[in-house]
Structure formats: structure tokens, C-alpha cells
Amino acid sequence: MEKIKMEKIVVENLYKIFGPNPEVALKMLKKGHSKDEIMEKTRHGVGVADASFKVNPGEILVVMGLSGSGKSTLVRCINRLINPTSGRVLVDGEDVTRLNNKELRHFRQKHFGMVFQNFALFPHRTVLRNVEYGLEVQGISLDARRKAAMQAVEQVGLKGWEDSIPDQLSGGMQQRVGLARALALDADIMLMDEAFSALDPLIRRDMQDELLDLQEKMQKTIVFISHDLDEAIKLGDRIILMKDGVIVQQGTAEEILTNPADEYVASFVEDVDMTKVLTAESVMKKSEIMAYLKTDGPRAALRKMQKAGISSIFVREKGKCVGIVTAKNCRKAADRGEKTLHAILEKTIHKVTPDVPANTLFSMLGDENQHPVAVVDENDHLLGVIVVGLLMSRLAETMQPEINGSASANV
Amino acid sequence: MMQFPETIDIPLDVWVDAAMDWVLITFSGFFDLLGQIILYFMIYIEKFFVWLPWPVLVIGVGLFAWRVTGRWWSGLLMGAMLFFIGALGLWKLGMMTLSLVVASVLISLIIGIPLGIAMASSDRFEAVLKPILDGMQTMPSFVYLIPALMLFGLGKVPALFATIIYAVPPVIRLTNVGIREVSPSVIEAAHAFGSSYWQILFKAQLPLARPTIMVGINQTTMMALAMVVISSMIGAKGLGLEVLLAINRIEVGRGFEAGLCIVFMAIVIDRITFALATKKKQ
């Protein structure tokens, strides 16, 4: 069945060179000169070089790469917001690069909805009038376009906000308006240029989920630009990876994760071990309370622990952190009538500086009865403490996206 | 000291005179016709302002100023200033000046806004027009009086002509700047949805450039008022003529009265157009 369907978008040998005389640079590029060489000799920038790919109907294709990799340029060549230097772009079999201005306008109206990274809403128009813009330029009657716009506004969950102006909305809501503006058109292709990159992580995740929900109903062909691997894995049926204007690999998320084409892709895909990235400081619980060996007795130490809500306390002597006492031992010592902490002081403790990687902490917190690890500065002042439970929960929090990522990759 | 050699003498004045003579002879019919049309238009405007009952204007301007500035005392002050012009016995002259300002601003906008739009859509046109505008603004305003006088004779029409040349640059310039300042991403979005040139102009560029264009209109109006006073030298009746007469006869009091009226009129026009320019942002 799949093979009978025609591809929605076909891009063939697409080049984009920026500069006054791209033909010269194009020749050099085809002879195998590098991007930097061409820049140096001809002052021409290579945006995209020899890109070929296909997008199937109803598919989400994610174009991924770092900034400057040419992914935005590539996608803008599809609806000719940027005119390609050479190559073909076929949409439903029709060559977009051959259209004249008027045909191009109609083509854009009919086929393309676009969502932008910085939203690019019309600041002088209300939400509803932003959403109806695409229909307005098509000359559709007021009633019909209001109705369609209202529907799109409801689809993205902005009902009740249609008379606000964009400045009054949060970033997430503004991008919903941007999404609605593209949806209202009922175009069959959506181009999404880093659509969610400017949003907070939490809102970004919501928007991704919503896009997937919408996509299940609408079955549009979506070309989505992203620089975020997690996003690409989550959204993309297929992923294209770009570097320096060249497509370095294309395939499903799993293909790319399990079989990276080169080091560049590998570096992108490489599982980041979060315990190496996290430091003691980022997983510690802030605490500066200590007991003083010289002045504090068991009762004073107990009182300090009670106040701070902790079950053991580090002890300080002559400007140094010398050990730890537990609440249990303090009570026993107090019952025995002892006046100092000397007898119950446990001297084997782990001290670390704040920049120690979190993975080294596991061995220190090995068995369950182990005392917390003290995080101290260069003067042995206590900055915070690390306990097992806290360490685990902090790690779990930070690794969440990673876990999601590898889970969907293994499906 | 070294004298500049007298042998080097570019006869630019002779050339300009010759060009002017040529224009006068070749296009005299055209300028006569143009002058008649403009005169007809101006007489209507002047008739309207002179006919307008003074309380209507005083109260109307007061209320309007109140509305656009949002301060009742501002409206009251504007009304009081206009009332003061009448109280000095200069109402009719003031209205003549006002009608000349209104006529020249209207024509300046009709010329200036399209030129500004053209300037914004073509870098080459901008490069050509910019130095011309600079020249128009730096040239001493009196200089415009001479060709205006030669083309249209004495009276309102040459005054209007000179005023337009002096006052039109700001609205051209700021229309250009306003349109060019519109965020490129908004324009890109408009293109992405298949908008035509005119749709982008009217649905995105002009509405977004509006505050800047309004500042241009404000400046044009103020310059027109300044020039209208000077153009009394070639026969424009009004407050300017009153000042001119006072200078010739060395009548300090009379000159002061007329001068004060011009100041009040300037304040009223400036505040109202300025408030209109900035209103949208609130």
C-alpha cells in the first residue's frame, strides 16, 4: 500500500547559495570545494548543498541540526520564502521552483500553513483576526473565515481569548495563536520552524503532545525544524540530520540512534550520563547548621537538630569539620549525663567540594546506615548535605527527558 | 591670506535663472492651470474656517483635545488658547493662517505618504530621494519663496507651494522609516500565507508603521505652520502678515500679539497631533 501513495513533497538536489553571483560558487561547490573555501574565495555563503529527500503524506518529518546548519533555509526553500539556487521542489508532483509570483501566492495559500519560532503574529490584530489572516488574503467572505478561524481557535484551546491582542498573551498562548493561524487555512502541509523552541520546557512538552493529538485527527504533512533531539524523537516519524548545509543522515529515530552515520550524528545522539553532568552542589540539600565540639553538649546538639528537622549533625572544631553525631547517640549521651560530644563523635565522614560529580557520591552513600556526605567549601564551612534519597530523586528528575527519549527509541 | 582665484567662477546662478526662465515660458499654461485649481481648493478651505462659528471651534478643539490627551485640563487649556486669539481681535487672521496650514498639510500628505511608501519598497529610490530631502530641509526656507513667486505670482498659491516644499520631507522620511522598521518576521509570515504586495502594505506595514507616520504628520504640520508665517512675505494673508507689518512699522505691541497667537496655535496643533501619534501605544 505504502508504495502506491505518491510522496507529498520531493526535494531533489537542492542548493542555496547566498551572495550576488551564486553560479560561480555553485560550480566550485560541485567540484568539491568546501563551504569555508568558497566563503574565503568568493564571499558566498552556502546555505544548503545537494539536499534530496521525500516527505510522505500524513508524516511528520523533523529536520534537525545546530543553528547555522541550514535547516531553516532548507525548509524555506520548500515554500520559496527563500528561492533555491538550483534543484527541484515538487509538491504533489508540481515543481514549486517554476511558479511565477502569482502562482506562487496561490500555491502558498492552498498548500502551506507555517508556524514560526518567534511566533511572528500581527501585533495590531486580535487573536481571531490573526487566525483568519490566511483566509482573508484568499478573499474568503467574512462570515466563512470568522467561522473557520473560531474553529481553529477552539482547536488550540484558546476559546475566550479571541478578542485579546497578542501582547496580552504568554509565549505559549501566542504560539497557540500561531498554530491556529496555520490550522485555519486547512492547508495540507504544515511547515513548523522551531515552533516550540522559544517556550518553557513544560509548555513545550504540552504543545508537543497537543500537536501529536491534533495530527492524529488531521493527518497533515508536517515538516518540523528542531535543534532538540528529544523533540525530534518524540515528534518525528522520520528525522533528517543536517550539518553545514548538508544532509548527513535521514531515517527513523531508531535508525539514527542505533546506527549513527558519522561522528557528528553520534555526538548528537550520544546518551548523556546525567550523573557526570550533575555536581554535588546541584544535588545537595542546603544546610549550614553545625554543632561545635568545644561549646555544644549533647542537649545543645539535639536542640539544633530538632530545629533544623534533621537526624544527625556535623561537628566543627578549630575551623574544621571533624565528624558527625546522630540524634540517637546524643539522646543516650544526655541520658548518661555527658556534657560534651567527644564520646559519641564519629570521625569517619565523607567531605566533598561542591564541584564533585554526582556519580562519585554513590560509593560514599553505599550502605543504608551511612551518614550523609558533607559538602564543604575550601575553609571547611558546611554548604550542604547529601543524603541517599535526595540524590536519587534529583537524578530521577533531571534524567526524565532522557528516559522518555530512550523509551520511544526502543519501541 | 590667499585669495580664491576669481577666474574660477561657476555661474550656477545664471544657469538656475536660465532654467527657471525656460520652465516659466514652456510651462506657463500648466502652472496657471495648476494655480487656478489650487486657488479654488484653498478658497473653499478658507471660507470654511472663516465661516466656522468661533464657539464651535473653541469648544470642539477643547473637547477633542480632552479626548485624545485624556486630560480635561489639557482640553480646557487648548480651548482657552484659541479663545485668547479671538480676544486679541485676531480671529479672522488666525483662521486664514489655519486654513493655509490645513491645505498645505493635506497636500503634503497626499504627496508624502505615497512617496514614503515607494521609498520603503525600493533601496535605489531611497538612495536618490534621501539627499534631495536633506537638501530641501537644510535650504533656508526663504529661498523657496522666489521660484514660488515666479511660478504663481503673489498670493495664497505660491505660499502654499513654498510651504509644501518646506514641510513635506518629514512625512516622507518617517513613512519610509516606519515601514522599514516593521519586523521582518511579520512580513515573512505575511508572505508565507500568500499575501500580495498590496495586502502586505495595507494589512501589515501601514498599520504597524502608523505611530511613526503620525509623528511625521506632526512634524510636517509644525513645519507648515512655521513656513506659513514666512510666506506672508509673498502675499499670504494671516497672522504672518500681521507680524511682517509690525516689523515694517516697528510696532512692538502689534508684533507681540500676532506672535503670541502663532505660538498658541502651534501649541494646540502640536499637542493634538502628538497625542494622536502616541495614543495607540497605551
Interface residues (C-beta under 8 A of the other chain):
Chain A: N79 L81 L104 R105 H106 F107 R108 Q109 F112 M114 F116 N118 A120 L121 F122 P123 H124 Y133 G134 E136 V137 Q138 R181 L185 L191
Chain B: S183 S185 V186 E188 A189 A190 H191 A192 F193 G194 S195 S196 Q199 K203 A204 P207 L208
